[in-house]
């Protein structure tokens, strides 16, 4: 097989909440608009597969379900994850050869096992390992990057491996580094962060990325990943990584899943987040509804100390209950038929949220979130039209395709 026949592979790597899915959605939308034959693999370490669902509602995937394979309930860099990755690529290439396969890893994924895997694949060409780095998180948790290398050195000296190692090594193995959320920090904070990144990996190009805006044309003709740059690094890390690949949830990260049909109390949710959220809760994400905004299906998106709420659509139950729904009686009848098949007390409304964080804190935060669901008494108030106090921003972003 000639090099021209090898399928290019691009890896989107980066710590939890760094903006990989936002970038991925943008790239898939561009591929659809330009009629580019791009396939996708997405990995979520949680059983909920939130990222897979978010990609699944893009117009590109809705038009061609076979272009996306979702791998969840394990981290892609584990032995189990590599096996599923190999199977997913075979599936995507079974009928045709895509012009590009983009792989979005979970935030807890170490890039080295993936790079080692692709190095041995004769029919595949790894063209990029993109590390997305959350500038806001680096500024808040690592003093604009000043503490990042010292904390890594402390871990090396004491034989310790945690998420600091993962964050630094994701940068070390990258071919390109993208500093995300730069719009949320002061302009003078970005240069020190970029300087630290360049010190960690002088071979990678470093860029600022806002709102996932990256031209997909620039990704179609990338050179092959330079394995020579990381040969020594791979040898040094091999003993530690061999132990980690047997673990589906490494670095003392634990996941918890919250499933409930009740809405969150808006004020209680606001208070709990301000009182209980800290750096030990790396990520929480999922779909939910608020008692004060019961028409909208919303995305909960928390990374480090930042939280965003976004509208992803309308609940069928909310449309039916809205006197100003603006659709035909036939459409309303169809929605009511669908709702009759729902098992929940509130039609299709529900909350599915996954929490990822340090094992020592994840249960505490998860239980605190559960305390935010409406009680039976509050549900009766909601049914009676009670107006719950809602401190969350009234103007929310709406996810579009």
C-alpha angles and dihedrals in degrees: 000000000000122000089251090064096052116108113240116234125200121192121207104201132166142122124293113297097007094131104264096138092047089054092043093053090051093050093049091049090052092047090054093048092049094040092239117165099236125157127198141214120188127189127200121178090208124081090233095071094207094166091051090054092048091053090043092063094055114109091240093060095037088058093046115022092178092068093073131063118184122205115190143160091050139057114255094230093060121095089254091048094052090051091052091046091054090049092048093052091049089052093050092048097042095095103022141355112254119220088232138003115206117201119199111197127202115259092254093056118118110216098215099080090049092049091049090050095051092045088066097046111101095189096048132069119203104214103171144013105196117195113199111203121196104229092193092054092046091050093049103037101031104033094253089317096306092116098042100086094038090053090048090050090050090054092049092049092051097040092245128146123193140134091300089064090048094050094049094043092050086060093044093056097043127109091199130022121205119195105212131196091028087147089067097059132059115272093242090059096061099067095057090050092049090048092054091049091052091050090053094048117013091174096063124083112235124216139170114238126192127188092348093290105159124140109243091207088070090061099053098077105033119148119251116279111269103240091178091070092062102035095104092040091054091052092050094049098039097096093049094043094049088062093045095050089067089061119079090198109034132175093048089288116151130188128213127185125213117200121176137139093219124097124243119254100242098216094043091049090051092050095046093051092051092048103040108028115102140147091280089071100073099178145356124176141156147103125300148145135231124223088230095052103036096157096063129078105214139195118230108209119177126167121172106316097341127093129186129183118204133182113237099174146306128292114241088229090054093052093049091049093049111096089203095051093136097212133110126273089244091057091047090052090052091050091050090053090053092047091051088066094053117104098204125098091238102047113246093344114116145141122239113171132162122206121203122187150109111324090236094060110023096087092050093054093042092054090046090055091049089055088063095069115105116267120230090262092051091048089059089050089051091050088053092055099258114174108230118207107256120192095173118111111278094213106069129178115251117218111233135180 
